[in-house]
């Protein structure tokens, strides 16, 4: 289906622009993801720090017949226009903020897109005027939901992805 003001589309959902400050992830029918779970994880991360895109509200659009996960609109900037020294500072802050999320019981789980999915490897990490930010918490996990053993495995994988992102971000 063609959506008005489409911004992006993932494997299960489409994101549309609502205004200069808001976007909405559309949940139509069985999207294989749960709007309640995703909004809960987003709100959880938002209480820790500003790394994850801000949750605004849940809504319903009658014309699209879609549930909406409304969040802040992030306008990314091109990181390759900045010196490596500046990117190193942004990366250091990003890594610190991500570690705070990990310690608080949140893991993103989708820093690096699997090779068999379309898009760029690190599409869920955006550079903004306020530094690096994370979008799309659809497959993220909370320690309290998955238990310590699984959570630690997710952290181990994410730490490898952080190292790969560092190389990508600083040397591209």
C-alpha beads as a LAMMPS data file, in Angstrom:
LAMMPS data file: protein, C-alpha beads

172 atoms
171 bonds

1 atom types
1 bond types

-500.0 500.0 xlo xhi
-500.0 500.0 ylo yhi
-500.0 500.0 zlo zhi

Masses

1 110.0

Atoms # bond

1 1 1 0.000 0.000 0.000
2 1 1 1.178 3.513 -0.719
3 1 1 1.216 5.762 2.343
4 1 1 1.151 9.562 2.490
5 1 1 4.419 11.210 3.558
6 1 1 6.290 7.895 3.800
7 1 1 9.654 8.326 5.462
8 1 1 10.934 4.742 5.585
9 1 1 9.851 1.123 5.665
10 1 1 11.233 -1.895 7.442
11 1 1 10.484 -5.580 7.257
12 1 1 7.128 -5.222 9.043
13 1 1 6.197 -1.546 9.373
14 1 1 6.213 1.783 7.572
15 1 1 7.085 5.145 9.148
16 1 1 5.272 8.262 7.955
17 1 1 5.717 11.954 8.708
18 1 1 2.944 13.525 10.760
19 1 1 4.481 16.985 11.226
20 1 1 7.796 18.793 11.486
21 1 1 8.249 17.294 14.971
22 1 1 6.452 13.926 14.818
23 1 1 6.553 10.680 12.855
24 1 1 4.450 7.547 13.251
25 1 1 5.262 3.891 12.863
26 1 1 2.196 2.220 11.354
27 1 1 0.858 -1.029 12.758
28 1 1 -1.677 -2.489 10.316
29 1 1 -3.166 -5.926 10.791
30 1 1 -0.711 -8.604 11.877
31 1 1 2.638 -6.834 11.536
32 1 1 4.425 -9.542 13.560
33 1 1 5.355 -6.870 16.066
34 1 1 3.477 -5.526 19.047
35 1 1 2.824 -1.805 19.398
36 1 1 2.376 -2.078 23.174
37 1 1 5.650 -3.902 23.716
38 1 1 7.578 -1.551 21.454
39 1 1 6.175 1.559 23.111
40 1 1 6.925 0.115 26.567
41 1 1 10.573 -0.524 25.651
42 1 1 10.909 2.923 24.082
43 1 1 9.492 4.601 27.182
44 1 1 11.762 2.506 29.413
45 1 1 14.851 3.633 27.488
46 1 1 13.635 7.259 27.442
47 1 1 13.664 7.275 31.256
48 1 1 17.371 6.311 31.278
49 1 1 18.780 8.827 28.776
50 1 1 18.170 10.513 25.415
51 1 1 19.801 7.886 23.190
52 1 1 16.584 6.246 21.919
53 1 1 14.060 8.195 19.849
54 1 1 11.441 9.802 22.110
55 1 1 8.041 8.161 22.547
56 1 1 5.163 10.654 22.257
57 1 1 1.897 8.689 22.239
58 1 1 -0.119 5.814 20.815
59 1 1 -2.910 6.748 18.438
60 1 1 -5.212 5.410 15.713
61 1 1 -5.674 6.818 12.202
62 1 1 -9.147 6.128 10.828
63 1 1 -8.250 6.948 7.212
64 1 1 -5.302 4.515 7.210
65 1 1 -6.991 2.022 9.552
66 1 1 -3.684 1.857 11.392
67 1 1 -2.456 1.939 14.952
68 1 1 0.250 4.597 15.311
69 1 1 3.343 4.615 17.469
70 1 1 4.005 8.369 17.458
71 1 1 7.548 9.474 18.216
72 1 1 9.798 12.461 17.742
73 1 1 10.988 13.223 14.240
74 1 1 14.754 12.912 13.965
75 1 1 16.515 14.740 11.161
76 1 1 19.809 12.961 10.508
77 1 1 22.937 14.711 9.309
78 1 1 25.798 13.279 7.255
79 1 1 28.589 12.196 9.574
80 1 1 31.251 12.096 6.842
81 1 1 31.178 15.903 6.694
82 1 1 32.831 16.013 10.136
83 1 1 36.411 15.390 11.160
84 1 1 37.326 12.040 12.655
85 1 1 38.232 13.709 15.961
86 1 1 34.684 15.037 16.297
87 1 1 33.244 11.654 15.321
88 1 1 35.407 10.023 18.012
89 1 1 33.798 12.277 20.628
90 1 1 30.301 11.493 19.338
91 1 1 31.102 7.786 19.371
92 1 1 32.465 7.918 22.930
93 1 1 29.271 9.597 24.170
94 1 1 27.154 7.078 22.199
95 1 1 29.016 4.141 23.734
96 1 1 28.663 5.588 27.248
97 1 1 24.932 6.172 26.789
98 1 1 24.437 2.684 25.353
99 1 1 26.283 1.183 28.326
100 1 1 23.954 3.106 30.668
101 1 1 20.989 1.521 28.885
102 1 1 22.603 -1.919 29.209
103 1 1 23.241 -1.458 32.925
104 1 1 19.628 -0.343 33.389
105 1 1 18.334 -3.477 31.675
106 1 1 17.704 -2.383 28.060
107 1 1 19.405 -3.794 24.956
108 1 1 18.610 -2.508 21.444
109 1 1 19.420 -5.745 19.550
110 1 1 19.380 -4.131 16.097
111 1 1 22.421 -1.881 15.862
112 1 1 23.669 -3.770 12.825
113 1 1 21.120 -4.922 10.297
114 1 1 21.551 -8.558 9.202
115 1 1 23.106 -8.916 5.750
116 1 1 19.997 -10.623 4.382
117 1 1 17.799 -7.571 5.079
118 1 1 17.690 -4.518 2.842
119 1 1 19.174 -1.194 3.840
120 1 1 22.522 -0.108 5.186
121 1 1 24.271 -2.019 7.961
122 1 1 23.798 0.633 10.664
123 1 1 20.495 2.228 9.550
124 1 1 19.178 2.379 13.116
125 1 1 21.958 4.697 14.331
126 1 1 21.520 8.291 13.193
127 1 1 23.714 11.327 13.690
128 1 1 21.715 14.392 14.740
129 1 1 22.550 17.874 15.948
130 1 1 22.581 16.445 19.478
131 1 1 24.796 13.439 18.664
132 1 1 24.182 9.812 17.757
133 1 1 20.656 8.480 18.364
134 1 1 18.933 5.103 18.072
135 1 1 15.690 4.389 16.252
136 1 1 13.556 1.245 15.865
137 1 1 13.357 -0.585 19.154
138 1 1 11.061 -3.258 17.713
139 1 1 13.254 -6.237 18.640
140 1 1 14.903 -4.645 21.671
141 1 1 14.678 -6.472 24.976
142 1 1 14.383 -5.687 28.652
143 1 1 16.259 -7.813 31.184
144 1 1 13.071 -8.211 33.205
145 1 1 11.322 -9.742 30.158
146 1 1 13.986 -12.188 28.962
147 1 1 15.972 -13.033 32.090
148 1 1 19.640 -12.607 32.918
149 1 1 21.124 -15.377 30.742
150 1 1 19.444 -14.333 27.490
151 1 1 19.981 -10.634 28.257
152 1 1 23.729 -11.181 28.733
153 1 1 23.896 -13.033 25.392
154 1 1 22.189 -10.079 23.694
155 1 1 24.687 -7.702 25.331
156 1 1 27.596 -9.835 24.093
157 1 1 26.291 -9.635 20.518
158 1 1 25.570 -5.908 20.799
159 1 1 29.075 -5.192 22.105
160 1 1 30.501 -6.834 18.954
161 1 1 28.198 -4.671 16.847
162 1 1 29.352 -1.541 18.716
163 1 1 32.964 -2.366 17.826
164 1 1 31.982 -2.831 14.175
165 1 1 30.030 0.425 14.209
166 1 1 33.037 2.255 15.650
167 1 1 35.164 1.138 12.682
168 1 1 32.417 2.041 10.213
169 1 1 31.703 5.444 11.766
170 1 1 35.319 6.558 12.203
171 1 1 36.887 5.147 9.054
172 1 1 34.280 5.740 6.395

Bonds

1 1 1 2
2 1 2 3
3 1 3 4
4 1 4 5
5 1 5 6
6 1 6 7
7 1 7 8
8 1 8 9
9 1 9 10
10 1 10 11
11 1 11 12
12 1 12 13
13 1 13 14
14 1 14 15
15 1 15 16
16 1 16 17
17 1 17 18
18 1 18 19
19 1 19 20
20 1 20 21
21 1 21 22
22 1 22 23
23 1 23 24
24 1 24 25
25 1 25 26
26 1 26 27
27 1 27 28
28 1 28 29
29 1 29 30
30 1 30 31
31 1 31 32
32 1 32 33
33 1 33 34
34 1 34 35
35 1 35 36
36 1 36 37
37 1 37 38
38 1 38 39
39 1 39 40
40 1 40 41
41 1 41 42
42 1 42 43
43 1 43 44
44 1 44 45
45 1 45 46
46 1 46 47
47 1 47 48
48 1 48 49
49 1 49 50
50 1 50 51
51 1 51 52
52 1 52 53
53 1 53 54
54 1 54 55
55 1 55 56
56 1 56 57
57 1 57 58
58 1 58 59
59 1 59 60
60 1 60 61
61 1 61 62
62 1 62 63
63 1 63 64
64 1 64 65
65 1 65 66
66 1 66 67
67 1 67 68
68 1 68 69
69 1 69 70
70 1 70 71
71 1 71 72
72 1 72 73
73 1 73 74
74 1 74 75
75 1 75 76
76 1 76 77
77 1 77 78
78 1 78 79
79 1 79 80
80 1 80 81
81 1 81 82
82 1 82 83
83 1 83 84
84 1 84 85
85 1 85 86
86 1 86 87
87 1 87 88
88 1 88 89
89 1 89 90
90 1 90 91
91 1 91 92
92 1 92 93
93 1 93 94
94 1 94 95
95 1 95 96
96 1 96 97
97 1 97 98
98 1 98 99
99 1 99 100
100 1 100 101
101 1 101 102
102 1 102 103
103 1 103 104
104 1 104 105
105 1 105 106
106 1 106 107
107 1 107 108
108 1 108 109
109 1 109 110
110 1 110 111
111 1 111 112
112 1 112 113
113 1 113 114
114 1 114 115
115 1 115 116
116 1 116 117
117 1 117 118
118 1 118 119
119 1 119 120
120 1 120 121
121 1 121 122
122 1 122 123
123 1 123 124
124 1 124 125
125 1 125 126
126 1 126 127
127 1 127 128
128 1 128 129
129 1 129 130
130 1 130 131
131 1 131 132
132 1 132 133
133 1 133 134
134 1 134 135
135 1 135 136
136 1 136 137
137 1 137 138
138 1 138 139
139 1 139 140
140 1 140 141
141 1 141 142
142 1 142 143
143 1 143 144
144 1 144 145
145 1 145 146
146 1 146 147
147 1 147 148
148 1 148 149
149 1 149 150
150 1 150 151
151 1 151 152
152 1 152 153
153 1 153 154
154 1 154 155
155 1 155 156
156 1 156 157
157 1 157 158
158 1 158 159
159 1 159 160
160 1 160 161
161 1 161 162
162 1 162 163
163 1 163 164
164 1 164 165
165 1 165 166
166 1 166 167
167 1 167 168
168 1 168 169
169 1 169 170
170 1 170 171
171 1 171 172
